[in-house]
Amino acid sequence: MRIRTLVIHASLLVLTFLTMAFAGVAWLNKNPIELTNFVSGIPYAVLLLVMLLSHEMGHYLMARRHGVEATLPYFRPFPSFILGLFPFGTLGAVIQLRSPVQSRRALLDIGAGGPIAGFIVSVVYLVIGFITLPSIDFLYEIHPEYVGLSQIPTEGLTFGRNLIYSGLEAVVPSPGAFIPPMNELYHYPFLCVGWFGIFVTAMNLIPVGQLDGGHITRAMFGGKSLVIGRIVMGVLAVLGLLGFLPLIGMSDEWGWSGWLFWAVVLFLFFERRRRGVLALPDDTPLDQTRMTFGWFCLWMFVVGFAIAPFTIGIV
């Protein structure tokens, strides 16, 4: 690999680590511009970097196993502490395949390797986060205005629940532990990154086009995956439209307007391109073991999907 290419990969990794650390500072209600606060954002950045790296290396190692040329991960920094949009400090990471995939087996392995690795790391984060929950005094240090209130206010950015998060929340914490509400989750690095990792995994597992989920359903079901993709895009569009219900005074729990945007993006940039990649030199159906892994990935999509992943709570 050329030195110039390695420098690009390393530079993007460092920049992404910095923007994630600044985001971690902002999550703690501290000023990210003050360099003295930088160290408080490092735990968040390290956890998020490990999760993203595990996902991309899952793809990379499976690609190398099948003799498919692939790049190292390209990390994508995002200065959310300045722009105030998508406040996680990164737009994720991606690898590029430099040679064609030859079989359904390879397509399944490469597509599933990343989500499975990222999902496992994210679940471990959630378990650790629930086991090590601090007392409510930790939240009072961040929000001293909450001291003396009968309940924690529900305003601000609120993360949506998914089945895996709710399940772990119900069984892992010690009896009597203070469990933060979803609008305060981002103050807790393990819980925040664990939730985000599950969300990113579910997004990648949407069974459409060139997403990981699209590759997996193509490997499992062949041409029928196009029908699956169209149905899923339709469901996302409906959930996106339901996300506008608050405009007429109804609940915001039944959808998220971002799904409508994502459905349009999937149609324009993924589904149209997919028609040309359905044919594989080796179109032999998958064996039972790989079908099981494929179904496991679809299960991860279901338990990790949040109908309304982001809402703005109002008291």
N, C-alpha and C positions, 0 to 999 in steps of 0.2 A: 504494500500500500504506500502511495506517495506521501512524503512528508507534508505536503500542502493539504492533502485530504485529512490527515491526522490532526493538523492544526485547526482545520475547520470544525471537525468533530469535537475536539477538546475545547475550543473557544465557545462553541454553542453550549456545551455542557457547563462551563464555568459561568457564562452569562445567565443561563437558566437557573443555576443554583443561586446566583445573586438575586434575580427577580423573585424567586420563590422565598428566599430568606426575607426579603423586604415585605413580601406578602404575609409571611408569618409574623412579622413585627406588627403589621397593620391589624391582623386578626386579634392581637392582644390589646387593641386600642391604644397602641403607642405610635409615635410619629416615626415612620420609616426613614424620613430624611435625616433624622439625627443619628449619626453613626454610632453613638454610644448605645443605641437600642438594637444594633444589628445582631448581636450575639443571641438575643432572645428569639430571633427568627430561625436560628440554625436548626433546632430539633425538627421543626416543621419541614424545612428544606431537605434535610437528610432523609426523613421518612418518605417524602414525596419522590425524591430522586431514586431511592431504592425501589419503590413501587413501579415507577415508570421504566426503570432499567430492567427489572425482572420481566415485565411484559414484553419489551422489545427484544431482550435476549432470548426469551422463549421462542419468538419468531425466528430470530437469527440462528439459533442452534438447530432448530428443526430444518431450516433451509439448508444449512451446511450438511446436515445428516443425509439429505436427499440430493446432494450435489448441485443445489441451486445457489448461484452466486448472489450474495446480498451484501449491502453496505452495513457498516456499524450504525447505531442509532444516531439520528439527527434530532437533538433536543431543540425545542422551540421556546425561547424566552418570551415573556409577555409582561411589560411593566404595569401591572394592574394597580400598583400603589399610586401611580400617576394618573392613569386613565379612568380608574374606577370601574372597569368592565371586567367580567369574568375574573373575580378577585383571587384566583389561585396562584397567580404568578407564572403560569406557563400554559401553553397551548398543547402540551403533551410532547410526544416524541414519535418518530417514524423511522422505519428502515425501508430501503428500496431494494426490490428484487431485480437483479441485473441479467437473469437468464430465465427462460420460461419454465413453468411448472409442468411436469410431464404426465402426472397421474392423479387420480382421485386420492390415492393414499397420501401422496406428498401434499396435495392441496389441503386435506384435512389436518395433517400433522402440523403444517406451517400455520394454518389459520387458527388452530386450537391451542398451539403452544403458548402464545402470548397471553390470551385471556385466562387460561388455567393458571399460569404462573402469577399473573397480576391479581387474580381472585384470591389465591391462597395467601399471598402476602397481605392483602387487604383484610381478609378475615382474621389473620393473626394480629394485625394492628387493632382491630375492633376488640378482640378478646383481651389483649393487653390493656387497651384503654378502659374497658369495663372493669377489669380486675384492679387497676390502679387508680380508680376514680378518687380525686381529692375531695375534701369536705366542701361544703358550700362557701366556706371562707375564701377559697380560691377565686370563686366568681365574684365575691364581694370586693376583693382586692382590685379586680378589673372594673367592676361597676359598683362603686361605693354608694351610689344613689339607690341601689336595691336594698340596702340594709334597713330593716324595719318594715319592709313591705310584706303583705300577707302572701303574695305570690310573685313569681318572676314575670315581668312584663313580656308580652308576646309580639312587640313591634320589631321591625327590621327584617333583614334577610333570613329566611327560614328554609332549612333543608327539608326535602320531602322524605318520608319514610319508605323503605322497601322491605320486603319480607325477611331478608337475611339480617338486616339491621334490627328489625323489631324482634326477631326470634332470639338473637344474641342478647339484646337488651333485657329480654324477659328471663333468661336463665343464667347469665354470667355474673352480674353484679352481686356483691354481698348484700344480705338483707339489711335494709335501712340505709344503704348508700344513697348519696344524692346523685341523681341522674339528671344531667343538664337537659333543658328543653331544646328542641331542634333549632331554635333561633339563637342559641348560645353555643352550639356544638363546635364552632370554629375556634373557640378559645382552648380546646383540648386537642393537641396535635395528633395523638393516636386515633381518636374518634373522628376527627376532621379528615385526616388523610385516608383512614379506613373507609369512611363513607364515600369520599371522592373516588377512591380506587374502585369501589363497587360500582359507582355511577359510570365511570369511564369504561369499565369492563362491559357493562350492559350496553352502553352506547356503541361500542365496537362490535358487540354481538348482535346488533340489529340485523336480521337476515336479509340484507339487501345489497346487491351489487358488489363492489370491491371492499366492503367492510369485512372484518373477520367473520362475522355471522353469515355474510353472503358467500364467502368461500366455503364455510362449513356446510351450509345447506346445499350448495352446488355439489360438493363432494358426496353428500349423503343422498340427495334426491335427483341429481342430474338436472334435466331441463325443467322439471316441476318446480325447481327453486325460483324460477321467474314468477310463477303464480304466487308462491309464498311471499316473495318480495313485494308484489303489487298489493296483496292483502295487507301486509304490514304497513306499507306507505299510506294506505287508506286509513288504517286505524290511527296512525300518527297524525294524519291530517285532521281527523275528527277530534282527537285529544287536543290538538292545537286550537281548533275552533272553540272547544269547551273552555280553553284557557282565557277566553274573552268574556266569560260569564260575569266576572266582577264588574264589568262596565255597566251591567244592568242590575247590579246589586245582589247577585247570586254568589254562591261559595266558589272559592278559587281552588278547591280540593279535587275537582273533577278533570282537570287538564292543565296544560301549560302552553302558552302561546308559542314558546320556542319550538314545540314539536311541529307546528305548522311550517315554520321556516326550515326545520331540518328535513321534513318530508319533501319540500320543494328542492332543497339541495341534493337530496338522495336521488330524486328523479332526474334532475338536470345533469349532474356530474357523475353519478354512479350507475344508475340503472341503464341509461342509454349506452354507456361504454361496455356494459356487461355482455351484451349480445355477441360481441366479437370474441369473448374468451370462454364461452361455454364448451367449445370443443377442446378435448385433451387428447394427446397422442395415445395414452393408455386410459381408456374409459371403463376399466374393469370396476364393478361395484365394490364397495368397501366390505371387509370382513366384519364379523360380529364385534370384535374388540374395538375397532375404530368406530363402528356405529354407536357403541356404548359411550365412547368419548364424545362423539358428536351430540348425542342426547344429553350428556352431562353439560356440555356447553350451552345447549338450549335451555336447560334447567337453570344454569347460572344467569342467563338473560332474564328469565321469568322472575327469579327471586331477587335480582338486583335492579330490576326496572322500577322506577318511581313515576307514577302518573303525573305528579306535580313536583318535580325535583327542586324547584325554586319558587318561593312565594315571598311576598312582602307582608309580614304580619302587622296588624294594626290593633292597638288596644281597644 
